[in-house]
Amino acid sequence: METPAVYSEEDIAHILSELDKEEVYGIVLRAKGMVPSLGGEWIYFDYVPEESSIRSGKPDVTGKFCVIGSKLQEEKLKELFCR
């Protein structure tokens, strides 16, 4: 999905920690993306169950994220990422 939303590192850390909630979001095997940050830079992130990384990266055209898994609750994931 694409999103024009702007995030802080804390926002992304919270989102990634939420992905561990299988009963809410489904079985998330992997997530990754790049989104604009509040400071004008970009935040790149990767997630696998119970492990994530967040780092700064070069600008892109629009924020993007991808979630891979099983029985994913797409509407809940959209709410989580696209505030």
N, CA, C and O atoms as a GROMACS GRO file, in nm:
protein
  332
    1MET      N    1   0.083  -0.118   0.000
    1MET     CA    2   0.000   0.000   0.000
    1MET      C    3   0.087   0.124   0.000
    1MET      O    4   0.203   0.120   0.040
    2GLU      N    5   0.030   0.232  -0.045
    2GLU     CA    6   0.097   0.361  -0.040
    2GLU      C    7   0.026   0.448   0.063
    2GLU      O    8  -0.094   0.434   0.086
    3THR      N    9   0.102   0.539   0.123
    3THR     CA   10   0.044   0.632   0.220
    3THR      C   11   0.117   0.765   0.213
    3THR      O   12   0.240   0.768   0.205
    4PRO      N   13   0.044   0.876   0.218
    4PRO     CA   14   0.107   1.007   0.223
    4PRO      C   15   0.136   1.052   0.366
    4PRO      O   16   0.193   1.158   0.388
    5ALA      N   17   0.096   0.971   0.465
    5ALA     CA   18   0.109   1.008   0.606
    5ALA      C   19   0.256   1.025   0.645
    5ALA      O   20   0.344   0.962   0.587
    6VAL      N   21   0.280   1.111   0.743
    6VAL     CA   22   0.413   1.138   0.797
    6VAL      C   23   0.420   1.076   0.936
    6VAL      O   24   0.324   1.084   1.012
    7TYR      N   25   0.532   1.014   0.969
    7TYR     CA   26   0.546   0.937   1.092
    7TYR      C   27   0.671   0.979   1.170
    7TYR      O   28   0.766   1.034   1.114
    8SER      N   29   0.669   0.954   1.299
    8SER     CA   30   0.790   0.964   1.381
    8SER      C   31   0.846   0.823   1.397
    8SER      O   32   0.777   0.725   1.367
    9GLU      N   33   0.970   0.812   1.444
    9GLU     CA   34   1.026   0.679   1.470
    9GLU      C   35   0.943   0.607   1.577
    9GLU      O   36   0.927   0.486   1.572
   10GLU      N   37   0.891   0.684   1.674
   10GLU     CA   38   0.808   0.626   1.779
   10GLU      C   39   0.679   0.568   1.720
   10GLU      O   40   0.634   0.462   1.761
   11ASP      N   41   0.620   0.639   1.622
   11ASP     CA   42   0.500   0.588   1.555
   11ASP      C   43   0.528   0.453   1.491
   11ASP      O   44   0.451   0.359   1.507
   12ILE      N   45   0.639   0.444   1.418
   12ILE     CA   46   0.674   0.320   1.348
   12ILE      C   47   0.704   0.210   1.448
   12ILE      O   48   0.662   0.096   1.429
   13ALA      N   49   0.776   0.241   1.555
   13ALA     CA   50   0.806   0.140   1.658
   13ALA      C   51   0.676   0.087   1.718
   13ALA      O   52   0.664  -0.034   1.741
   14HIS      N   53   0.580   0.174   1.743
   14HIS     CA   54   0.450   0.130   1.796
   14HIS      C   55   0.378   0.041   1.696
   14HIS      O   56   0.327  -0.064   1.733
   15ILE      N   57   0.373   0.083   1.570
   15ILE     CA   58   0.306   0.003   1.466
   15ILE      C   59   0.368  -0.136   1.459
   15ILE      O   60   0.296  -0.236   1.455
   16LEU      N   61   0.501  -0.143   1.456
   16LEU     CA   62   0.568  -0.272   1.444
   16LEU      C   63   0.541  -0.360   1.566
   16LEU      O   64   0.527  -0.482   1.552
   17SER      N   65   0.534  -0.301   1.683
   17SER     CA   66   0.504  -0.382   1.803
   17SER      C   67   0.361  -0.434   1.798
   17SER      O   68   0.333  -0.543   1.848
   18GLU      N   69   0.270  -0.359   1.738
   18GLU     CA   70   0.131  -0.401   1.725
   18GLU      C   71   0.118  -0.524   1.634
   18GLU      O   72   0.026  -0.604   1.653
   19LEU      N   73   0.208  -0.539   1.538
   19LEU     CA   74   0.198  -0.650   1.442
   19LEU      C   75   0.213  -0.786   1.509
   19LEU      O   76   0.179  -0.888   1.448
   20ASP      N   77   0.263  -0.790   1.632
   20ASP     CA   78   0.274  -0.916   1.706
   20ASP      C   79   0.138  -0.964   1.755
   20ASP      O   80   0.126  -1.078   1.802
   21LYS      N   81   0.035  -0.881   1.746
   21LYS     CA   82  -0.099  -0.916   1.796
   21LYS      C   83  -0.176  -0.993   1.689
   21LYS      O   84  -0.257  -0.936   1.616
   22GLU      N   85  -0.150  -1.121   1.681
   22GLU     CA   86  -0.209  -1.209   1.580
   22GLU      C   87  -0.361  -1.206   1.582
   22GLU      O   88  -0.425  -1.212   1.477
   23GLU      N   89  -0.420  -1.197   1.701
   23GLU     CA   90  -0.566  -1.198   1.712
   23GLU      C   91  -0.631  -1.074   1.650
   23GLU      O   92  -0.749  -1.076   1.616
   24VAL      N   93  -0.554  -0.966   1.635
   24VAL     CA   94  -0.607  -0.842   1.578
   24VAL      C   95  -0.574  -0.831   1.429
   24VAL      O   96  -0.661  -0.796   1.349
   25TYR      N   97  -0.449  -0.861   1.391
   25TYR     CA   98  -0.401  -0.833   1.256
   25TYR      C   99  -0.380  -0.956   1.169
   25TYR      O  100  -0.352  -0.943   1.050
   26GLY      N  101  -0.393  -1.074   1.224
   26GLY     CA  102  -0.363  -1.196   1.151
   26GLY      C  103  -0.219  -1.236   1.175
   26GLY      O  104  -0.150  -1.177   1.258
   27ILE      N  105  -0.173  -1.336   1.103
   27ILE     CA  106  -0.037  -1.388   1.120
   27ILE      C  107   0.055  -1.309   1.028
   27ILE      O  108   0.058  -1.334   0.907
   28VAL      N  109   0.130  -1.216   1.084
   28VAL     CA  110   0.221  -1.134   1.006
   28VAL      C  111   0.358  -1.202   1.004
   28VAL      O  112   0.420  -1.220   1.109
   29LEU      N  113   0.404  -1.240   0.886
   29LEU     CA  114   0.533  -1.306   0.871
   29LEU      C  115   0.644  -1.206   0.841
   29LEU      O  116   0.759  -1.227   0.880
   30ARG      N  117   0.608  -1.098   0.773
   30ARG     CA  118   0.708  -0.998   0.736
   30ARG      C  119   0.636  -0.869   0.702
   30ARG      O  120   0.526  -0.870   0.647
   31ALA      N  121   0.700  -0.758   0.734
   31ALA     CA  122   0.652  -0.626   0.692
   31ALA      C  123   0.774  -0.540   0.665
   31ALA      O  124   0.877  -0.554   0.731
   32LYS      N  125   0.761  -0.452   0.568
   32LYS     CA  126   0.871  -0.359   0.541
   32LYS      C  127   0.812  -0.237   0.473
   32LYS      O  128   0.702  -0.241   0.418
   33GLY      N  129   0.887  -0.130   0.478
   33GLY     CA  130   0.838  -0.010   0.413
   33GLY      C  131   0.930   0.108   0.430
   33GLY      O  132   1.035   0.100   0.492
   34MET      N  133   0.885   0.219   0.370
   34MET     CA  134   0.955   0.346   0.379
   34MET      C  135   0.849   0.455   0.384
   34MET      O  136   0.757   0.457   0.303
   35VAL      N  137   0.862   0.544   0.481
   35VAL     CA  138   0.764   0.650   0.499
   35VAL      C  139   0.835   0.781   0.534
   35VAL      O  140   0.944   0.779   0.590
   36PRO      N  141   0.773   0.894   0.498
   36PRO     CA  142   0.834   1.022   0.536
   36PRO      C  143   0.826   1.042   0.687
   36PRO      O  144   0.731   0.999   0.752
   37SER      N  145   0.928   1.108   0.741
   37SER     CA  146   0.932   1.133   0.885
   37SER      C  147   0.896   1.278   0.914
   37SER      O  148   0.896   1.362   0.824
   38LEU      N  149   0.865   1.305   1.039
   38LEU     CA  150   0.831   1.439   1.083
   38LEU      C  151   0.945   1.537   1.061
   38LEU      O  152   0.922   1.656   1.042
   39GLY      N  153   1.069   1.488   1.064
   39GLY     CA  154   1.187   1.572   1.047
   39GLY      C  155   1.224   1.599   0.903
   39GLY      O  156   1.325   1.664   0.877
   40GLY      N  157   1.145   1.551   0.808
   40GLY     CA  158   1.174   1.574   0.667
   40GLY      C  159   1.257   1.466   0.602
   40GLY      O  160   1.275   1.466   0.480
   41GLU      N  161   1.308   1.372   0.681
   41GLU     CA  162   1.383   1.261   0.625
   41GLU      C  163   1.286   1.146   0.600
   41GLU      O  164   1.165   1.164   0.603
   42TRP      N  165   1.339   1.029   0.574
   42TRP     CA  166   1.256   0.910   0.552
   42TRP      C  167   1.294   0.803   0.652
   42TRP      O  168   1.410   0.791   0.691
   43ILE      N  169   1.196   0.726   0.692
   43ILE     CA  170   1.215   0.614   0.784
   43ILE      C  171   1.194   0.485   0.705
   43ILE      O  172   1.091   0.466   0.641
   44TYR      N  173   1.293   0.398   0.711
   44TYR     CA  174   1.283   0.265   0.650
   44TYR      C  175   1.268   0.165   0.764
   44TYR      O  176   1.332   0.179   0.868
   45PHE      N  177   1.184   0.064   0.744
   45PHE     CA  178   1.165  -0.034   0.851
   45PHE      C  179   1.147  -0.174   0.794
   45PHE      O  180   1.104  -0.193   0.681
   46ASP      N  181   1.184  -0.271   0.879
   46ASP     CA  182   1.167  -0.414   0.849
   46ASP      C  183   1.114  -0.481   0.975
   46ASP      O  184   1.148  -0.442   1.087
   47TYR      N  185   1.029  -0.582   0.955
   47TYR     CA  186   0.971  -0.654   1.067
   47TYR      C  187   0.960  -0.802   1.034
   47TYR      O  188   0.918  -0.839   0.924
   48VAL      N  189   0.997  -0.885   1.127
   48VAL     CA  190   0.963  -1.027   1.130
   48VAL      C  191   0.915  -1.050   1.274
   48VAL      O  192   0.949  -0.971   1.362
   49PRO      N  193   0.838  -1.154   1.300
   49PRO     CA  194   0.781  -1.170   1.434
   49PRO      C  195   0.884  -1.152   1.545
   49PRO      O  196   0.989  -1.217   1.548
   50GLU      N  197   0.850  -1.062   1.636
   50GLU     CA  198   0.929  -1.032   1.755
   50GLU      C  199   1.065  -0.972   1.725
   50GLU      O  200   1.152  -0.972   1.813
   51GLU      N  201   1.087  -0.920   1.605
   51GLU     CA  202   1.214  -0.855   1.572
   51GLU      C  203   1.187  -0.749   1.465
   51GLU      O  204   1.119  -0.775   1.366
   52SER      N  205   1.242  -0.630   1.487
   52SER     CA  206   1.224  -0.524   1.388
   52SER      C  207   1.345  -0.434   1.384
   52SER      O  208   1.426  -0.431   1.477
   53SER      N  209   1.358  -0.359   1.275
   53SER     CA  210   1.463  -0.258   1.265
   53SER      C  211   1.405  -0.134   1.200
   53SER      O  212   1.321  -0.141   1.111
   54ILE      N  213   1.453  -0.020   1.248
   54ILE     CA  214   1.411   0.110   1.197
   54ILE      C  215   1.537   0.190   1.169
   54ILE      O  216   1.628   0.195   1.252
   55ARG      N  217   1.543   0.254   1.052
   55ARG     CA  218   1.662   0.331   1.015
   55ARG      C  219   1.624   0.445   0.923
   55ARG      O  220   1.515   0.446   0.866
   56SER      N  221   1.712   0.541   0.908
   56SER     CA  222   1.691   0.652   0.815
   56SER      C  223   1.730   0.608   0.676
   56SER      O  224   1.815   0.522   0.658
   57GLY      N  225   1.666   0.669   0.576
   57GLY     CA  226   1.697   0.634   0.438
   57GLY      C  227   1.679   0.752   0.346
   57GLY      O  228   1.638   0.860   0.388
   58LYS      N  229   1.710   0.731   0.221
   58LYS     CA  230   1.698   0.835   0.120
   58LYS      C  231   1.552   0.856   0.082
   58LYS      O  232   1.472   0.763   0.090
   59PRO      N  233   1.517   0.977   0.042
   59PRO     CA  234   1.378   1.006   0.006
   59PRO      C  235   1.328   0.924  -0.111
   59PRO      O  236   1.404   0.882  -0.199
   60ASP      N  237   1.197   0.901  -0.110
   60ASP     CA  238   1.129   0.834  -0.219
   60ASP      C  239   1.011   0.923  -0.257
   60ASP      O  240   0.993   1.029  -0.197
   61VAL      N  241   0.932   0.882  -0.354
   61VAL     CA  242   0.821   0.964  -0.401
   61VAL      C  243   0.705   0.964  -0.303
   61VAL      O  244   0.648   1.070  -0.274
   62THR      N  245   0.670   0.848  -0.251
   62THR     CA  246   0.559   0.837  -0.156
   62THR      C  247   0.589   0.726  -0.056
   62THR      O  248   0.669   0.636  -0.084
   63GLY      N  249   0.526   0.733   0.059
   63GLY     CA  250   0.544   0.628   0.159
   63GLY      C  251   0.481   0.498   0.111
   63GLY      O  252   0.374   0.497   0.050
   64LYS      N  253   0.548   0.388   0.141
   64LYS     CA  254   0.500   0.256   0.100
   64LYS      C  255   0.524   0.156   0.212
   64LYS      O  256   0.621   0.168   0.287
   65PHE      N  257   0.436   0.059   0.221
   65PHE     CA  258   0.459  -0.051   0.314
   65PHE      C  259   0.398  -0.177   0.257
   65PHE      O  260   0.304  -0.173   0.178
   66CYS      N  261   0.455  -0.289   0.298
   66CYS     CA  262   0.410  -0.420   0.251
   66CYS      C  263   0.404  -0.512   0.372
   66CYS      O  264   0.498  -0.517   0.452
   67VAL      N  265   0.293  -0.583   0.386
   67VAL     CA  266   0.277  -0.679   0.495
   67VAL      C  267   0.246  -0.815   0.433
   67VAL      O  268   0.155  -0.828   0.351
   68ILE      N  269   0.323  -0.915   0.471
   68ILE     CA  270   0.307  -1.050   0.418
   68ILE      C  271   0.269  -1.142   0.533
   68ILE      O  272   0.330  -1.136   0.640
   69GLY      N  273   0.170  -1.227   0.511
   69GLY     CA  274   0.131  -1.318   0.617
   69GLY      C  275   0.014  -1.405   0.577
   69GLY      O  276  -0.011  -1.427   0.458
   70SER      N  277  -0.058  -1.453   0.676
   70SER     CA  278  -0.170  -1.543   0.656
   70SER      C  279  -0.289  -1.493   0.736
   70SER      O  280  -0.274  -1.446   0.849
   71LYS      N  281  -0.407  -1.503   0.678
   71LYS     CA  282  -0.530  -1.460   0.746
   71LYS      C  283  -0.519  -1.315   0.792
   71LYS      O  284  -0.567  -1.280   0.900
   72LEU      N  285  -0.455  -1.230   0.709
   72LEU     CA  286  -0.435  -1.090   0.746
   72LEU      C  287  -0.568  -1.016   0.750
   72LEU      O  288  -0.656  -1.038   0.667
   73GLN      N  289  -0.581  -0.931   0.847
   73GLN     CA  290  -0.699  -0.845   0.863
   73GLN      C  291  -0.666  -0.712   0.794
   73GLN      O  292  -0.622  -0.616   0.858
   74GLU      N  293  -0.690  -0.707   0.663
   74GLU     CA  294  -0.647  -0.593   0.582
   74GLU      C  295  -0.702  -0.460   0.630
   74GLU      O  296  -0.629  -0.361   0.632
   75GLU      N  297  -0.827  -0.454   0.669
   75GLU     CA  298  -0.885  -0.328   0.715
   75GLU      C  299  -0.817  -0.280   0.844
   75GLU      O  300  -0.791  -0.161   0.860
   76LYS      N  301  -0.788  -0.372   0.935
   76LYS     CA  302  -0.719  -0.336   1.059
   76LYS      C  303  -0.578  -0.287   1.029
   76LYS      O  304  -0.532  -0.192   1.091
   77LEU      N  305  -0.509  -0.351   0.934
   77LEU     CA  306  -0.375  -0.309   0.896
   77LEU      C  307  -0.379  -0.169   0.832
   77LEU      O  308  -0.292  -0.087   0.859
   78LYS      N  309  -0.479  -0.142   0.748
   78LYS     CA  310  -0.493  -0.009   0.689
   78LYS      C  311  -0.513   0.095   0.798
   78LYS      O  312  -0.452   0.202   0.794
   79GLU      N  313  -0.597   0.065   0.895
   79GLU     CA  314  -0.619   0.158   1.009
   79GLU      C  315  -0.489   0.183   1.083
   79GLU      O  316  -0.460   0.296   1.121
   80LEU      N  317  -0.411   0.078   1.104
   80LEU     CA  318  -0.287   0.090   1.179
   80LEU      C  319  -0.185   0.178   1.106
   80LEU      O  320  -0.124   0.265   1.167
   81PHE      N  321  -0.168   0.155   0.976
   81PHE     CA  322  -0.065   0.225   0.900
   81PHE      C  323  -0.112   0.359   0.844
   81PHE      O  324  -0.032   0.452   0.834
   82CYS      N  325  -0.237   0.372   0.807
   82CYS     CA  326  -0.282   0.490   0.732
   82CYS      C  327  -0.364   0.586   0.814
   82CYS      O  328  -0.447   0.659   0.758
   83ARG      N  329  -0.345   0.589   0.937
   83ARG     CA  330  -0.416   0.675   1.028
   83ARG      C  331  -0.492   0.779   0.955
   83ARG      O  332  -0.560   0.861   1.017
   0.00000   0.00000   0.00000
